[in-house]
Structure formats: C-alpha cells, structure tokens
Amino acid sequence: MWIIELLVVLIFIWLGARIGSIGIGFAGGAGVLVLGLVFGLPPGDIPTDVILIIMAVISAIAAMQVAGGLDYMVEIAEKILRKNPKHITFLAPVVTYTMTLLAGTGHTAFSTLPVIAEVAKENGIRPSRPLSIATVASQVAITASPISAAVVFFSSILEPHGVGYLQLLAISIPSSFAACMLGAIVANVLGKELKDDPVYQERLAQGLVAEPKGMQKRDIKPAAKKSVLIFLAGLVMVVGYATAISDNVGLIADPILSRDAAIKTIMLTVAMLIILLCKETAGKVLDAPTFKSGMSACICVLGVAWLGTTFVSAHMEEIQMLAGNVLEVKPWTLAIGLFVAYMLLYSQAATTRALMPAALAMGVSPLAAVGAFAAVSALFVLPTYPTLIAAVEFDDTGSTRIGKYVFDHPFIIPGVVTITLSVVFAFALGTLII
C-alpha cells in the first residue's frame, strides 16, 4: 500500500510542478487531503517554524527593497562587475552568493541577473557562463545563510546530536563557497565562444540582440544605504545572539528567547526600523516583488513539506527497512536522496524539513547529515525555477537556452559539479570540526 501512497505523493508534486509557482504548494495541500481521506494517513507536522522564519526574513528584505536598499546593493554589484568584466564568470557567483548569504533568500538574484547578462554581452563573453554559475551560487548559498529557514531549522534538530549553529555555519559557508568558485572554473569553459555560436549569429542577423546599454543610472533613494545598514545590523544581532546562547559559548545560560524566536523578532524589528527611520509607507511592503515571491515560497513550503511529513511519518518503519542499512554503510547516499527530493520539493527549507529529521531518526550520523546538507540545493536540474527562467529571458544572445531534452541546459553541469564538491568539502571539513 505504501508504494501506491508514494505514487500519490509524486503525482501531486508533479502536478504542482506543472502548475508552477505557488501551485506546487496548492498541489501539496491537495495531496495531504487525498492521503488523509482516501488512505487514512494522519496529517504530518505542519512546518510552522520554517514558514514563520521565511515570513519574518522576507518582511525585512521587502522593507529594505521598498526603501531602495536592494537597488543600492545592485548598483554596488554592477560597479564591481563592470570594473573587472573579463572575470565576470568568477565575480558573478561571488555577488549572488553574497547577496543570498546576507538575505537568506535566493530571490535577490533577480536584480543582478540582467546586469550579469549585459556586462558579459558587452565584453563578448558567452552570457550562459556567468549566468549559469551565478544562478547556482544563489541557490547553494541558502545552505550557508545564517538567517535562511533551512539553516535555522537544520541547526535546531542537529543540536540534540551535539552539532551547534556555529559549527554548521563553519562547515557550510567555506565548503559551499569554495565549491561555487570551482564550479565557476567549469562554467567558464562550457559552450562555444559567443562570436562562434551559430544561435547568437542567427539572432544577431535577425536584429534580436539589443545593443549594449552600458552602466544604467539608477534612481537610488536617499535612505537606501541606511536601510541596508539597518538590515546588516539585524543580521549581526541574529548571529551574535545565536552565538551567545550556543552551548559552545554559553554566554547566556538560560535564554528567554530561543534562536528561532530571536530571528523572527529581530527581523520584524528590522522591518519596523527601516519603515520608521527611512520614512517609508508600510503598505508598500505588500507590493514589493520580494514580499510576493517570499509569501509564495511560504505556501510552497506549507504544501510540499506537509505532504512529505505526512508520508514519511506514516511509513518510517518501511523507510528505515529500505534505507537504514544503506545509509549506515554508505552515508554519502543521503546526499543523493536529498538531491532527488529537492528536484521535486522546490525548496531547501521544505526538503530539509521533510527529510532530515527522518534521516537522523534512522541513525544517520550528524557528520553525514551536515556533509549532505548542500544537496538540498538542486533546483537547477529542472529548468522551471523562476531564477533559471529569468536567466534565460535576460540573455537575448540565445546562449542561455533550454534544449530539446529538458536536462540539456547550461545550468546542469556547473550545478552538479558545485553540489558534488560542496558535499565532498563539507564531509572533509566536518571531520575536523564535529
């Protein structure tokens, strides 16, 4: 019977992927309904903690965007890229990785992708090279961000196993960043040179390639820099408080606020301070693109993670029988499971919430779990995620294109290389830290 129920789960995830965007969350909820009413499975735990963290962080980011903070950050990024255009394949992932690391969401990449495409085209560099690795880096950095819902939840379930928040970050940040840089080396040699690409030449002849526009003048709001500083101060407070209450440091032995509660309250406070000190209207936050995409992510996490926990909690014995022995002998196979699951679940937080507790419950070592963590960033495999689609649309040279066979696109090789190396580096670094 459990095989039929698994097929139901996969069908609803597939249906959600077909609908796209927030639809995957809708389909996940429908799957829970079918599993409950048709098969009698009790609903699993709703990932409330993950959703609330996403809501709080996105609220602060959206407030910063309304105040002009994201435009200010993109302007700085563009200056860096234009100052060293020949190295854009290596600088672009640094920019998107850093923005995601600080913001806790990969949606910040939307603002930088058109700049990356434009700078590459202006300098005769195949845009697919920097665009592919920059998009991958914006996804992988979620597993290294101190305020991402995936990291916060994962650290909370690791602590009973002796691995703290700071240890997780000490492993995930250097391992994922190093992997992104090596992924950039691979991306930099993929595909023909732009001038030799027949698709580009054909589009150029048809007048489909726009003339380079150069550095664009942005209307940066007066309080933009202030909003960024307020947000960064909040990030420092989050990391500082998490450090102070950690068992390794122990500055606060009996904290009033848990780490999760601290992140939520600090981020909401940051949003309030940005609105007040930057003299913005709170209602504008609701219309900010980052707010809309963040709330969409909340619905997606609600649906797919709930669907996953419903199935997993009902069949833990069967899963343990099938996977327990394999994971015990070959713990690295957890990374493969997370990689495949993330292709379907569309969210690092949802995948972590749905599978990591089960993996630890089956006896997977904390080292193996931390080492495999980066594998929850496999959104690049199916070319349906918004940042991938945006990268394709921003590149009018046609070099960043989806092939006839779904998987033959420029993101797949840099992505697989980056994830693989990140897992390898995390396992190696984890043996020294854990």
Number of C-alpha atoms within 10 A of each C-alpha: 6 13 8 10 18 15 11 17 24 18 15 23 26 17 17 26 22 13 14 16 19 19 19 29 30 21 26 30 21 18 27 26 17 17 21 15 10 10 13 11 18 15 18 19 15 20 21 13 15 25 21 17 25 24 20 20 27 28 26 30 30 25 32 32 25 28 29 22 27 25 21 22 19 20 20 12 22 20 13 15 22 20 11 12 22 15 15 28 29 24 21 31 28 20 25 27 30 18 24 25 24 20 24 27 26 22 21 24 24 20 16 24 26 17 24 29 27 23 24 27 22 16 15 13 23 29 29 30 28 27 34 30 34 35 28 31 34 29 29 33 29 31 30 29 24 25 27 26 29 26 24 22 22 23 21 16 17 21 16 10 13 12 20 22 24 17 17 27 18 16 24 29 20 16 26 27 21 15 25 30 19 18 29 29 16 18 26 21 11 14 15 12 13 21 12 11 15 13 15 19 17 14 15 16 10 9 10 14 17 12 11 12 9 11 13 9 7 10 9 15 15 12 18 21 20 18 29 21 14 21 27 15 13 20 21 14 16 22 17 12 19 22 19 16 20 19 16 14 12 12 13 14 11 9 13 10 12 13 22 19 14 18 28 21 17 20 26 20 18 26 26 17 17 29 22 12 13 22 11 17 12 15 11 15 24 15 12 18 15 25 23 16 17 23 18 17 25 25 20 27 31 22 28 34 30 26 31 28 24 23 24 19 18 16 15 15 13 12 16 17 11 11 16 19 14 14 19 16 10 12 20 19 16 23 22 15 15 25 23 17 23 23 20 21 32 29 25 29 29 30 28 27 27 29 20 22 18 18 22 16 13 19 14 22 17 20 22 24 22 25 28 27 31 30 28 31 31 26 29 26 23 18 21 17 16 15 24 26 14 17 25 25 16 19 23 20 26 24 23 26 21 17 11 8 7 11 15 15 22 25 27 21 19 28 30 19 17 30 28 20 20 30 24 19 19 29 22 15 18 21 12 9 12 14
